Amino acid sequence: ARSFYARHDTKTPVIISLFSVALNVVGSLTLPNLVINGEPLGIVGLVLAFSLANLINMVWLFAALHVQLGNVDDHRMMLSLTKIVVATFVMAIVVQAAKYTVAPIVNMQTTVGVATQALAATVAGIGVYFLLAIWLHSEEIDIIRKKVTRIFGVLKS
């Protein structure tokens, strides 16, 4: 949406967002009750509704920007998106593996045990995501790395 605001176009992202929110509301009311294999989706339906609505919002915003500007370096953006999706997919697998690895080691009936499992999975996931993003030469990670280096350089002074 920032690209539209930079062009002094606040109307387009607001209209697209309103449709996306409406889609999210409809999905949130219907998908949790959708029965698959004899079971309603429940909370998974809410996650699915939210994810689909936001994915559609992104696609609509990108399409509208493409209509307004023409070529917006599509190849570079799709390459970046592919790297992010790959890193995210691997991160999700590592997070799940970490959860199942830590669960037998800690007492999952206590707050400390659950928090330990969550912390371990989070640290493993973030670590793998950043390592993969660096390995894939993600432009976004390079930007973050440069900002962090600059901040720590200022702090050292």
Disulfide bonds with the S-S distance in Angstrom:
none
